[in-house]
């Protein structure tokens, strides 16, 4: 039975501890831990006291884990507080260069940092960047050679000297290369008819090159003549569908660093086209299902040899590869496709879009402007970040555009030799096994800040002391002030034998020895209870965390919990200290709750019939005018319902009658029982007497009957006028119609006389035979 009780007690203890720990984590406070290692891993606010005699009788070693302020308040000496803090050390910090002509060019500093992070704690360090004058540039020109770009090719053939001359205005070290693309050489992208594969031009008499997915024509060189010579040998090609295979070409240019000849300098990729692009998934139309493998597949002739095997890359894949290769794309496209490439540029870091004229005549100016825009934008980002580590940036750009707290630090409009600073804030959420590293880099520049990262998850205490004298004469190992007992010993100082521990448990039970060990809120060690944090008493019966809560806080944050009851701060009361004794919220003009209630916990508790925040509303209550109306009537004129006992019912009231007083809005206007309008003014007097000023009776005769009679008469007269007007208008209209009818009838009668149609058809003939003669 004792074993069962012990298991139940430990289970209840575990549940309570987990609940309290969750609350501590929510509020960011420090919850006691059994060891220094567990303590500093739990919360950044936690510290450990390694003093030998820090714990008092009945306290467990878990109470050594608390906030720094609490430990110092409880008597732990400052030198005994173990509280590792995040820090960093600059290992390499070469000065920044002003010009690229120096032997070693440095634009980003420091170059190497050692960083120690405590989990959950943020730590910041500074990074500086300065653009050196004349920094080298590599430019690879990637051109769409589909048939619609025919007129553009002629201008590109004369591009070499002009482009190098434009870029040499900003740097002396410039190299330029060239490549072309059309599309995958399978249906439905190009015609696979042998004759069309040899000559895809619409006009069979015109000579075109066979279509290719990507052809690397010229590695990066500073020889403008060679550029023009190799480009002049290029001929236009053709394909079937409108989208082109530019993504395949960009991927090969990025991953084939050796073949392209990329140097470790600023890398620009100029992409020219007059149409949109195929992306991942489009390859299924040609039976190509394998995703792009991110590898270089250029043969000896510089052709992309596996375009029929691997699908087009996705936009995200392409953006990742370009960033990793430190290549900044310049999309020089025609106006019809400009919106598409502008959307693409938003997804690819450090890229710009320019509108290309139909014949590419403005390409040199476009590249020059794009380079200036890219080089004046400083974008600091991180790479190869370990899991569980986050980085935020704050940019200090002087007059340039500034960004705060983003996933990268950005400054725009940065001039040559202008110093910009970034505050980099790093946080590790968990402990990392062993050292890790990540890098910071300004996009478009090869230099990096290498950060060596370690997490502080162990206590910086001295080496463990086996058989320490402090542990009852050598019965345990002393580590950070805590004794780890040998297998046969127990107790804070290993003072008890394990064999005697079971017999000593009776002293840890309350309620006549029948309750839980230490009331389920502590551990029984050598016959004495070691209570959990915030619990005390001989048997841990007093819990200082069991008081009522308001808004998630014990005693509403306005008192101290003592053994289950709240001891409230001054000015507060209630079982949870949630009742304020301040009555200012209940006052108006110095009157509490309008005189119709009392103030409880800063809120008015109104009398029956009254409501509102200040008990100022009462639909069923009389107004002051209604309350004093009958007294004004009987005191002034001896009439009204109180006329028989006016002296008794209105003994607190005096009335003065004035014939023509100056009536204002403050005067009461009340109707009496006999229909009169009573005008009077209420004024208070000392001693509770109310003084009434009443307007004379003859001046306030009831005009209601006259008003009603006048209104009725007016309505009747107006109605009669409307009826008379209506009848006159009807009579006039009827007379006009009758006169028109008579006129038409006269006209019809005249027509009957002259019109043969109205003559009689009977003719009288005189017969001579019947003549009287």
C-alpha atoms as one frame of an Amber mdcrd trajectory, in Angstrom:
protein
   0.000   0.000   0.000   2.883   2.337   0.764   4.326   1.700  -2.682   0.989
   2.495  -4.296   0.689   5.724  -2.326   4.224   6.684  -3.268   3.549   6.121
  -6.998   0.287   8.101  -6.800   2.033  10.912  -4.979   4.838  11.063  -7.531
   2.294  11.033 -10.382   0.351  13.902  -8.869   3.611  15.763  -8.272   4.595
  15.291 -11.914   1.233  16.566 -13.187   1.351  19.635 -10.946   4.941  20.334
 -11.915   4.144  20.097 -15.638   1.207  22.464 -15.230   3.263  25.006 -13.316
   6.098  24.689 -15.845   3.769  25.424 -18.752   2.558  28.570 -16.956   6.136
  29.604 -16.305   7.068  29.163 -19.957   4.056  31.225 -21.029   5.044  34.153
 -18.811   8.795  33.856 -19.547   9.646  33.262 -15.854  12.192  30.768 -14.559
  10.970  27.416 -13.239  13.155  25.420 -10.792  15.303  22.657 -12.296  17.124
  19.773 -10.683  20.519  20.454 -12.318  22.502  23.416 -13.567  22.528  21.998
 -17.111  18.730  21.706 -17.228  18.389  25.147 -15.668  20.322  27.151 -18.250
  18.724  25.219 -21.105  15.190  26.006 -19.944  14.964  29.809 -20.160  17.409
  32.618 -21.005  16.357  34.321 -17.757  17.413  31.368 -15.583  20.593  31.359
 -13.503  22.063  28.795 -11.080  23.568  29.326  -7.639  26.546  27.027  -7.017
  27.139  28.159  -3.410  27.559  25.162  -1.096  25.172  26.208   1.681  22.601
  28.081  -0.412  19.598  25.781   0.200  17.857  25.888   3.540  16.373  22.993
   5.499  13.472  21.473   3.566  14.452  23.104   0.254  15.442  21.009  -2.736
  18.403  21.749  -4.981  15.900  22.727  -7.700  15.457  26.072  -5.917  19.025
  26.938  -7.007  17.523  27.634 -10.447  15.913  31.080 -10.512  16.409  34.493
 -12.016  19.636  36.348 -11.246  17.814  38.984  -9.181  15.974  36.381  -7.129
  19.161  34.444  -6.359  20.956  37.594  -5.225  17.936  38.538  -3.083  18.011
  35.125  -1.429  21.662  35.523  -0.450  23.631  33.916  -3.286  26.920  35.767
  -3.744  27.454  37.318  -7.187  30.543  35.197  -7.879  28.508  32.053  -7.126
  25.849  32.815  -9.762  26.244  30.702 -12.925  24.643  32.571 -15.815  26.292
  32.034 -19.219  25.500  34.878 -21.650  25.735  35.025 -25.428  28.877  36.699
 -26.756  31.054  36.994 -29.841  34.710  37.494 -30.669  36.134  38.962 -33.872
  38.833  36.595 -35.115  39.786  38.385 -38.340  39.148  42.005 -39.285  41.204
  43.341 -42.202  40.768  47.043 -43.076  38.455  47.963 -45.946  39.974  48.973
 -49.280  39.409  52.213 -51.143  40.467  50.952 -54.583  40.505  47.659 -56.444
  44.083  48.384 -57.564  45.397  47.360 -54.135  47.067  43.989 -53.849  44.313
  42.566 -51.662  40.841  44.052 -52.077  38.639  43.990 -48.953  35.093  45.354
 -49.090  33.420  43.384 -46.284  34.530  43.235 -42.640  35.051  41.528 -40.287
  36.036  38.383 -42.132  35.706  35.837 -39.314  33.665  35.847 -36.084  33.325
  33.309 -33.272  29.818  33.357 -31.802  28.499  31.714 -28.646  24.707  31.693
 -28.228  22.584  30.727 -25.281  19.349  29.134 -26.600  16.476  31.609 -26.710
  18.721  34.663 -26.273  19.425  37.146 -29.079  22.903  38.484 -29.712  24.036
  41.174 -32.153  27.271  42.134 -33.885  28.209  44.637 -36.591  29.247  44.114
 -40.218  30.758  46.849 -42.429  30.829  47.190 -46.209  32.469  49.723 -48.528
  32.462  49.639 -52.342  35.999  49.786 -53.671  36.594  51.895 -56.747  37.252
  49.973 -59.979  36.167  46.519 -58.783  36.495  43.882 -61.605  33.421  42.786
 -63.571  32.593  39.674 -65.660  29.759  39.996 -68.200  28.274  37.001 -70.016
  25.931  37.904 -72.860  23.207  35.265 -73.345  21.122  35.858 -76.473  17.883
  34.413 -77.785  18.600  33.319 -81.422  15.039  32.383 -82.361  14.016  33.771
 -85.755  12.224  36.828 -84.310  15.607  38.126 -83.027  17.124  38.297 -86.538
  17.550  42.090 -86.678  18.965  42.120 -83.114  21.849  39.785 -84.025  23.247
  42.270 -86.521  23.581  44.901 -83.791  25.057  42.434 -81.284  27.832  41.570
 -83.762  29.153  45.135 -83.349  28.665  45.200 -79.563  32.094  44.185 -78.194
  34.097  47.419 -78.272  31.166  49.596 -77.189  30.242  47.387 -74.233  33.814
  47.050 -72.968  34.357  50.784 -73.347  31.195  51.565 -71.341  32.161  49.225
 -68.473  35.785  50.406 -68.457  34.476  53.787 -67.370  33.858  52.221 -63.941
  36.544  49.503 -63.828  39.674  48.613 -65.758  39.222  44.880 -65.402  36.307
  43.731 -67.581  35.757  40.417 -69.320  32.927  39.526 -71.667  31.602  36.206
 -72.982  28.802  35.071 -75.273  26.279  32.257 -75.546  22.985  31.628 -77.333
  19.827  29.576 -76.889  16.656  28.580 -78.739  14.780  25.647 -77.152  14.797
  21.906 -76.531  15.282  20.014 -79.810  12.189  17.801 -79.459   8.552  18.217
 -80.373   6.542  20.344 -79.745   9.274  22.963 -79.187  11.044  22.604 -82.553
  10.221  20.769 -85.748  11.977  17.379 -85.877  11.606  17.046 -89.645  15.219
  16.481 -90.822  15.076  19.333 -93.296  13.720  21.708 -90.632  16.348  20.584
 -88.147  19.001  21.524 -90.696  17.371  24.815 -91.654  14.471  25.996 -89.454
  14.031  29.309 -91.333  10.509  30.009 -92.681  12.025  30.766 -96.078  13.822
  27.683 -97.378  16.184  29.846 -99.430  17.419  31.582 -96.266  20.168  29.884
 -94.289  19.646  29.393 -90.547  21.571  27.441 -87.903  20.120  24.266 -86.446
  18.171  24.901 -83.198  19.966  24.200 -79.901  18.886  24.393 -76.276  22.081
  26.277 -75.318  25.397  26.891 -77.090  28.388  28.307 -75.184  30.170  30.317
 -77.859  32.881  32.394 -76.174  34.417  32.093 -72.678  34.957  35.310 -70.765
  37.670  37.430 -72.398  38.900  41.011 -72.372  39.511  40.919 -76.149  36.745
  42.908 -77.852  37.907  41.868 -81.326  37.598  38.201 -80.451  34.089  38.830
 -79.103  33.005  40.506 -82.327  34.698  37.832 -84.455  33.011  34.921 -82.706
  29.629  36.613 -82.518  29.775  37.582 -86.215  29.907  33.878 -87.094  26.544
  33.268 -85.427  23.398  32.834 -87.508  19.776  33.049 -86.532  17.793  29.871
 -85.822  14.129  29.046 -85.211  11.562  27.026 -83.259   7.817  26.310 -83.244
   6.257  27.651 -80.042   6.477  31.151 -78.590   8.122  30.482 -75.169  11.863
  29.938 -75.361  14.270  27.680 -73.475  16.101  30.500 -71.710  15.914  28.877
 -68.257  17.954  25.885 -69.484  20.611  28.277 -70.791  20.748  30.354 -67.570
  21.172  27.184 -65.493  24.116  25.995 -67.591  25.784  29.403 -67.490  25.490
  29.400 -63.678  26.734  25.863 -62.973  29.434  25.563 -65.674  31.833  27.977
 -63.946  35.006  26.438 -65.403  33.760  26.399 -68.998  32.344  29.938 -68.802
  35.514  31.213 -67.115  33.876  33.019 -64.212  36.324  34.850 -61.945  35.780
  35.498 -58.243  34.576  39.040 -58.978  31.259  40.784 -59.741  29.372  38.534
 -62.169  26.725  39.880 -64.556  24.524  37.767 -66.816  22.851  39.761 -69.601
  19.790  37.853 -70.860  18.167  39.199 -74.037  14.916  37.899 -75.538  11.691
  39.065 -77.148   9.467  36.348 -75.726   8.538  34.532 -72.512  10.142  31.380
 -71.126   9.410  27.736 -70.421   9.573  26.668 -66.778   9.469  23.459 -64.719
   6.683  21.113 -65.826   6.628  22.272 -69.457   9.041  19.504 -70.346   6.243
  16.949 -69.936   4.848  18.175 -73.271   7.936  16.650 -74.907   7.973  13.522
 -72.727  10.670  14.895 -70.377   9.930  14.050 -66.748  13.265  14.154 -64.892
  13.716  17.408 -62.925  16.737  19.551 -63.664  19.750  18.030 -61.891  21.676
  21.267 -61.300  24.753  19.899 -63.119  26.882  21.091 -66.048  26.270  19.137
 -69.263  28.279  21.005 -71.916  29.993  18.838 -74.525  33.254  19.626 -76.331
  31.411  21.885 -78.784  29.839  23.884 -75.931  26.343  22.433 -76.504  23.914
  21.506 -73.691  23.842  17.802 -74.460  21.090  16.615 -72.108  18.297  19.083
 -72.716  16.122  16.191 -73.985  16.592  14.329 -70.670  16.113  16.973 -67.965
  13.145  19.330 -67.555  13.412  23.113 -67.398  14.353  24.469 -63.946  11.746
  26.220 -61.790  11.946  29.889 -60.889  12.831  29.063 -57.275  15.517  26.595
 -58.353  17.006  29.152 -60.717  16.981  31.882 -58.060  18.762  29.585 -55.610
  21.488  28.625 -58.105  22.076  32.235 -59.217  22.434  33.380 -55.611  24.780
  30.516 -54.755  26.901  31.320 -57.838  26.817  35.042 -56.992  25.494  35.939
 -60.461  23.377  39.057 -60.979  21.034  38.728 -63.991  20.076  41.663 -66.207
  16.930  40.883 -68.217  17.020  42.995 -71.399  13.654  42.238 -73.014  11.228
  43.895 -75.416   8.248  45.926 -74.249   5.662  43.217 -74.935   7.262  40.832
 -72.403   8.436  43.463 -69.921   5.665  42.829 -67.299   6.446  39.095 -67.216
  10.140  39.632 -66.569   9.423  42.304 -63.979   7.445  39.726 -62.009  10.320
  37.252 -62.491  12.834  39.815 -61.194  10.888  40.127 -57.920  11.571  36.427
 -57.279  15.277  36.463 -58.167  17.513  38.389 -55.736  19.741  41.159 -57.099
  18.246  41.203 -60.609  17.026  44.070 -62.797  14.876  44.389 -65.923  15.361
  46.823 -68.804  13.335  47.458 -71.934  15.191  46.447 -75.099  14.458  48.178
 -78.374  13.188  45.966 -81.168  16.626  45.949 -82.847  18.692  45.897 -79.589
  20.268  49.250 -80.495  20.136  50.447 -76.875  21.673  47.365 -75.263  24.976
  49.021 -74.252  23.217  51.859 -72.424  20.802  49.390 -70.869  23.627  47.201
 -69.499  25.519  50.243 -68.214  22.451  51.571 -66.373  21.605  48.149 -64.958
  25.170  47.659 -63.682  25.083  51.027 -61.914  21.755  50.117 -60.306  22.982
  46.693 -59.165  26.330  47.883 -57.833  24.743  50.713 -55.825  22.398  48.300
 -54.026  24.035  46.522 -51.093  22.156  43.397 -50.018  23.605  41.453 -47.060
  22.259  37.905 -46.663  23.169  34.675 -44.891  23.937  31.236 -46.317  24.158
  27.691 -44.935  22.284  28.595 -41.748  22.094  25.715 -39.197  18.607  24.441
 -38.291  16.970  26.231 -35.375  18.998  29.432 -35.916  17.451  32.687 -37.152
  19.079  35.917 -38.359  17.628  39.449 -38.570  19.216  42.620 -39.937  19.158
  46.330 -39.245  20.705  48.535 -41.933  22.477  51.839 -41.252  22.791  53.486
 -44.638  23.267  57.201 -43.889  21.389  58.995 -46.686  20.620  55.782 -48.573
  17.429  53.777 -48.274  17.244  51.896 -44.956  15.630  48.613 -43.956  14.868
  47.276 -40.472  14.506  43.788 -39.059  14.134  41.866 -42.328  15.581  38.599
 -43.593  18.339  40.583 -45.312  20.016  43.932 -44.875  19.483  46.293 -47.809
  20.905  49.723 -48.620  20.136  51.383 -51.958  21.883  54.287 -53.635  25.274
  53.482 -52.069  28.159  55.464 -53.566  31.726  54.295 -54.159  33.784  54.411
 -50.917  30.624  55.050 -48.864  30.681  53.031 -45.641  27.477  51.218 -44.686
  26.926  49.277 -41.461  24.643  46.378 -40.633  23.586  45.149 -37.207  23.187
  41.378 -37.438  21.065  39.730 -34.708  21.313  35.949 -34.299  19.219  33.631
 -32.133  19.360  29.873 -31.575  16.110  28.241 -30.466  17.647  24.924 -29.390
  20.974  23.443 -28.379  23.207  22.435 -31.296  25.445  19.417 -31.138  29.025
  20.530 -31.727  30.200  23.654 -33.542  28.445  24.922 -36.686  29.222  27.595
 -39.248  27.367  29.891 -41.602  28.339  32.798 -43.839  27.204  36.343 -44.573
  27.707  37.766 -48.041  26.794  40.880 -49.992  25.062  39.659 -53.144  27.154
  40.330 -56.214  30.459  40.280 -54.326  32.520  37.168 -53.530  33.686  38.130
 -50.042  32.073  36.484 -47.012  31.894  36.865 -43.255  32.476  33.403 -41.775
  30.662  32.859 -38.482  31.704  29.964 -36.221  28.701  29.178 -33.987  28.424
  27.232 -30.725  25.525  27.049 -28.283  25.982  27.520 -24.538  24.165  24.518
 -23.106  26.577  23.468 -20.344  27.338  25.144 -17.019  30.770  26.780 -16.776
  31.420  25.321 -13.324  34.701  23.862 -12.121  35.451  20.195 -12.703  33.312
  17.736 -10.662  34.903  16.867  -7.291  34.519  13.148  -6.514  34.328  12.018
  -2.861  33.866  15.611  -1.815  34.098  16.395   1.865  30.993  18.577   1.568
  28.952  15.500   0.635  28.899  14.014   4.188  32.591  13.245   4.211  33.039
  11.785   0.741  29.750   9.980  -0.023  29.117  11.861  -3.263  30.485  13.930
  -6.146  30.167  17.712  -5.909  29.085  19.452  -9.173  28.005  23.121  -9.304
  27.252  23.033  -5.563  25.093  19.877  -5.740  26.004  16.475  -4.342  25.476
  13.425  -6.560  25.332  10.638  -4.017  26.878   7.207  -4.260  24.378   4.362
  -4.920  23.844   3.538  -1.226  23.278   7.100  -0.016  20.479   9.686  -0.318
  19.805  13.207   0.904  20.905  16.720  -0.099  24.324  16.045   1.407  24.192
  12.238   1.053  23.623  12.088   4.790  21.214   9.079   4.840  21.664   5.458
   3.920  19.335   4.191   1.206  18.354   1.235   3.396  16.936   3.580   6.036
  15.029   5.842   3.640  11.781   3.791   3.645  11.503   3.873   7.448  11.945
   7.633   7.524   8.980   8.383   5.207   6.416   8.395   8.017   7.685  11.781
   9.125   6.725  13.206   5.715   3.012  12.351   5.965   0.443  14.720   7.423
  -3.110  13.944   8.550  -2.038  11.488  11.221   0.278   9.660   8.855  -2.413
   8.818   6.285  -1.910  11.575   3.704   0.301  11.765   0.653   4.010  12.131
   1.106   4.641  15.850   1.526   1.026  16.426   0.408   2.050  15.472  -3.124
   3.981  18.745  -3.493   7.485  17.716  -2.602   9.895  14.874  -1.972  10.587
  13.033   1.216  14.349  12.977   1.841  15.743  11.510   5.014  12.404  11.923
   6.812  11.971  15.586   5.893   9.950  17.159   3.118  11.768  19.046   0.410
   8.944  21.122  -1.018   8.587  22.312  -4.556   9.091  25.962  -5.352   6.380
  28.268  -3.938   5.261  25.518  -1.554   6.189  25.464   2.121   5.252  24.008
   5.466   6.360  20.978   7.406   4.410  18.721   5.042   4.268  21.131   2.054
   0.678  21.942   2.956   0.947  25.640   2.158   0.875  26.406  -1.580   1.710
  29.970  -2.585   0.517  29.405  -6.172  -3.056  28.238  -5.481  -4.735  31.644
  -5.144  -7.386  32.912  -7.530  -6.210  34.286 -10.862  -7.455  37.165 -12.970
  -6.191  37.669 -16.537  -3.809  34.761 -16.025  -2.086  36.342 -13.013  -2.129
  35.309  -9.387  -4.147  37.800  -7.326  -4.606  39.803 -10.569  -0.977  40.921
 -10.245  -2.027  43.305  -7.429  -1.174  41.248  -4.396   0.839  38.368  -2.994
  -0.370  34.808  -2.703   0.197  33.415   0.772  -0.904  29.893   1.517  -3.879
  30.027  -0.888  -5.105  33.507   0.085  -4.393  36.809  -1.591  -2.794  39.586
   0.451  -3.810  42.574  -1.653  -1.790  45.702  -2.290  -3.006  49.002  -0.891
  -6.050  50.267  -2.767  -7.311  46.808  -3.783  -9.571  44.222  -2.191 -11.408
  41.022  -3.049 -10.505  37.345  -3.110  -8.381  37.887  -6.239  -7.393  41.532
  -5.529  -9.462  42.499  -8.548 -11.576  45.089  -6.734 -10.184  48.629  -6.837
 -11.067  50.909  -3.939 -10.668  54.014  -6.074 -14.026  55.822  -6.464 -12.950
  58.458  -9.004 -14.614  56.537 -11.842 -17.963  56.797 -10.010 -17.920  60.568
  -9.454 -19.504  63.328 -11.506 -19.461  66.886 -10.246 -18.396  65.513  -6.887
 -21.498  63.302  -6.563 -21.057  59.561  -6.269 -23.207  57.543  -8.692 -25.497
  60.572  -9.239 -26.792  60.094  -5.687 -28.654  56.939  -6.732 -26.176  54.189
  -5.871 -22.852  53.315  -4.259 -19.383  52.716  -5.720 -18.076  49.132  -5.511
 -14.813  48.094  -7.255 -14.768  51.339  -9.273 -18.274  50.627 -10.614 -21.635
  52.060  -9.564 -24.148  49.684  -7.982 -27.435  51.489  -8.701 -30.625  51.706
  -6.661 -33.767  50.007  -7.942 -35.060  51.680 -11.072 -31.780  53.430 -11.943
 -29.171  52.264 -14.434 -26.243  53.538 -16.495 -22.538  53.883 -15.699 -23.292
  56.587 -13.135 -26.886  55.519 -12.248 -28.135  58.609 -14.029 -30.931  56.982
 -16.024 -34.336  55.985 -14.640 -37.234  55.628 -17.137 -39.834  55.074 -14.380
 -38.676  57.902 -12.122 -40.093  61.452 -11.946 -38.063  64.366 -13.218 -37.459
  67.313 -10.817 -40.080  69.314 -12.763 -42.650  66.547 -12.371 -41.758  66.145
  -8.691 -42.368  69.852  -7.822 -45.246  70.566 -10.237 -48.125  69.971  -7.777
 -46.415  71.968  -5.009 -45.871  74.883  -7.398 -49.557  74.758  -8.388 -50.943
  74.646  -4.858 -48.461  77.113  -3.327 -48.925  79.688  -6.091 -52.600  79.326
  -6.991 -54.172  77.002  -4.385 -55.183  74.527  -7.081 -54.132  71.040  -8.098
 -54.245  67.632  -6.362 -52.398  68.964  -3.262 -54.633  71.990  -2.709 -56.373
  70.419   0.312 -53.148  69.611   2.252 -50.631  71.906   0.570 -49.062  73.155
   3.783 -48.333  69.617   4.944 -47.295  68.004   1.658 -45.188  70.997   0.554
 -43.789  72.188   3.864 -40.260  72.141   2.407 -41.274  74.416  -0.501 -41.740
  78.169  -0.858 -43.303  79.817  -3.941 -43.078  83.320  -5.399 -45.453  84.387
  -8.212 -44.144  86.833 -10.821 -46.355  88.348 -13.547 -43.757  88.652 -16.328
 -40.532  86.802 -15.393 -37.645  86.238 -17.866 -38.319  82.638 -18.867 -35.284
  80.578 -20.039 -34.559  76.944 -20.880 -34.043  76.202 -17.179 -37.726  76.823
 -16.415 -40.038  73.839 -16.067 -43.049  73.629 -18.393 -45.586  71.197 -16.973
 -49.247  70.599 -17.802 -51.675  70.644 -14.861 -54.773  68.462 -14.383 -57.107
  71.165 -15.669 -55.092  71.606 -18.875 -53.102  74.711 -17.956 -49.379  75.107
 -18.708 -47.492  75.823 -15.508 -44.154  77.641 -15.811 -41.841  77.634 -12.775
 -38.169  77.708 -11.805 -36.644  75.408  -9.151 -33.912  76.811  -6.901 -32.346
  75.143  -3.878 -31.950  76.864  -0.515 -30.025  76.162   2.648 -31.608  73.745
   5.063 -33.144  71.635   2.318 -35.911  74.153   1.433 -36.789  74.408  -2.234
 -37.672  77.835  -3.639 -40.078  77.980  -6.599 -40.549  80.998  -8.862 -43.914
  80.665 -10.689 -45.232  82.677 -13.625 -48.603  84.316 -13.049 -51.655  82.292
 -13.990 -53.205  84.688 -16.501 -49.946  84.758 -18.481 -49.935  81.060 -18.922
 -53.504  80.371 -20.059 -53.883  77.189 -21.875 -53.932  77.865 -25.583 -54.291
  74.232 -26.547 -57.994  74.464 -27.496 -57.387  77.578 -29.564 -54.437  75.973
 -31.298 -56.419  72.827 -32.037 -59.411  74.873 -33.259 -57.139  76.993 -35.436
 -55.479  73.918 -36.927 -58.830  72.243 -37.643 -60.230  75.434 -39.201 -57.134
  75.873 -41.315 -57.304  72.311 -42.547 -61.024  72.690 -43.423 -60.429  75.964
 -45.297 -57.486  74.545 -47.225 -59.537  71.477 -48.119 -62.444  73.617 -49.383
 -60.074  75.743 -51.465 -58.575  72.633 -53.027 -62.059  71.242 -53.854 -63.226
  74.567 -55.355 -60.041  74.839 -57.444 -60.507  71.290 -58.655 -64.150  71.872
 -59.623 -63.304  75.114 -61.481 -60.525  73.384 -63.469 -62.863  70.500 -64.358
 -65.600  72.954 -65.434 -63.187  74.901 -67.652 -61.932  71.722 -69.290 -65.483
  70.458 -69.876 -66.544  73.758 -71.514 -63.526  73.698 -73.800 -64.322  70.155
 -74.881 -67.981  71.026 -75.516 -67.058  74.058 -77.648 -64.649  71.922 -79.662
 -67.421  69.356 -80.195 -69.905  72.001 -81.413 -67.378  73.426 -83.814 -66.623
  70.029 -85.316 -70.366  69.292 -85.671 -70.912  72.560 -87.617 -68.094  71.675
 -89.924 -69.598  68.251 -90.511 -72.993  69.762 -91.393 -71.440  71.994 -94.076
 -69.694  69.018 -95.610 -72.997  67.115 -95.940 -74.480  69.857 -98.193 -71.559
  69.981-100.636 -70.392  66.417-100.627 -72.136  64.055-103.124 -71.603  61.233
-100.729 -74.219  62.800 -98.523 -76.768  63.372-101.501 -79.964  61.210-101.675
 -79.875  58.366-104.196 -83.628  58.817-105.219 -84.456  60.719-108.500 -87.950
  62.043-109.319 -89.035  61.448-112.997 -92.118  63.061-114.529 -94.067  60.653
-116.783 -95.988  62.442-119.551 -98.582  59.756-119.534 -99.749  60.797-116.190
 -99.595  64.440-116.965-102.858  66.211-116.234-102.639  67.913-119.555
